[in-house]
Amino acid sequence: MSLENLKRITDAEEEAVSIRKQAQADVRKLADQCRKEAANLVEDARKQAEARYQEALRKAEKEAQAEYDKRLAEVAKECEALKTSAAGKLPEAVKLIKGKVVKPSVNC
């Protein structure tokens, strides 16, 4: 083999090593970029999920408050009806109690 061929082979091997090193560096750089992009995507998804959660929570609280207010109004109406009904029976109740309490003390 001639010296010139050996030199070409050595140069080609050196170039192959250089290309391999550059390819490995490029792969590491690309992998780092992909990791950063993936981390950003995960963070964006987390933020979106948090925003959706907060919106769902606000909506549920608003609905719960509306249901609470509705039920409170219904109960207040029922209480008022009972109060009105009881007020109508108050004279009869007073008469009944008065008859039970006053009659026994008169007989003594």
C-alpha positions in Angstrom: 0.0 0.0 0.0 1.3 3.4 -0.8 2.0 6.1 1.6 -0.6 8.3 -0.1 -3.3 5.6 0.4 -2.4 5.3 4.1 -2.6 9.0 4.5 -6.1 9.1 2.8 -7.2 6.2 5.1 -5.9 8.0 8.2 -7.6 11.2 7.1 -10.9 9.4 6.4 -10.7 7.7 9.8 -10.0 11.1 11.5 -12.9 12.7 9.6 -15.2 9.8 10.6 -14.2 10.3 14.3 -14.9 14.0 13.9 -18.2 13.4 12.2 -19.2 10.9 14.9 -18.2 13.4 17.7 -20.2 16.2 16.0 -23.2 13.8 15.6 -23.0 12.9 19.2 -22.9 16.6 20.2 -25.8 17.3 17.9 -27.8 14.5 19.4 -27.1 15.7 23.0 -28.1 19.3 22.0 -31.3 18.0 20.3 -32.1 15.8 23.3 -31.7 18.9 25.6 -33.9 21.0 23.4 -36.6 18.2 23.3 -36.4 17.9 27.1 -36.9 21.7 27.5 -39.7 21.7 25.0 -41.4 18.7 26.8 -41.0 20.5 30.1 -42.6 23.6 28.7 -45.5 21.5 27.3 -46.0 19.9 30.6 -45.9 23.2 32.4 -48.4 24.7 29.9 -50.7 21.7 30.3 -50.4 22.0 34.1 -51.4 25.7 33.9 -54.3 24.9 31.6 -55.5 22.2 34.0 -55.2 24.5 37.0 -57.2 27.2 35.1 -59.9 24.7 34.2 -60.0 23.4 37.7 -60.4 26.9 39.1 -63.1 27.7 36.6 -65.0 24.5 37.4 -64.6 25.3 41.1 -66.0 28.8 40.7 -68.9 27.4 38.6 -69.7 24.8 41.2 -69.5 27.3 44.1 -71.8 29.7 42.2 -74.3 26.8 41.5 -74.1 25.7 45.1 -74.7 29.3 46.4 -77.7 29.6 44.0 -79.1 26.3 45.3 -78.4 27.3 48.9 -80.2 30.7 48.4 -83.1 29.0 46.7 -83.5 26.4 49.5 -83.1 29.1 52.1 -85.9 31.1 50.5 -88.1 28.0 50.4 -87.5 27.3 54.1 -88.1 30.9 55.0 -91.4 30.7 53.1 -92.3 27.4 54.9 -91.4 29.1 58.3 -93.6 32.1 57.5 -96.5 29.7 56.6 -96.1 27.8 59.9 -95.8 31.1 61.8 -99.1 32.4 60.1 -100.8 29.1 60.8 -99.6 29.1 64.4 -100.7 32.7 64.9 -104.2 31.7 63.8 -104.3 29.0 66.5 -102.8 31.2 69.2 -106.1 32.3 70.8 -107.3 28.7 71.0 -104.0 27.6 72.5 -104.1 30.4 75.1 -107.7 29.4 76.0 -106.7 25.7 76.3 -103.6 26.5 78.5 -105.6 29.0 80.6 -108.3 26.4 81.2 -105.8 23.8 82.3 -103.7 26.1 84.5 -106.4 28.3 86.0 -109.1 25.6 86.7 -106.9 23.4 88.9 -105.8 26.4 91.0 -109.4 27.6 91.5 -110.4 24.2 92.9 -107.8 24.3 95.6 
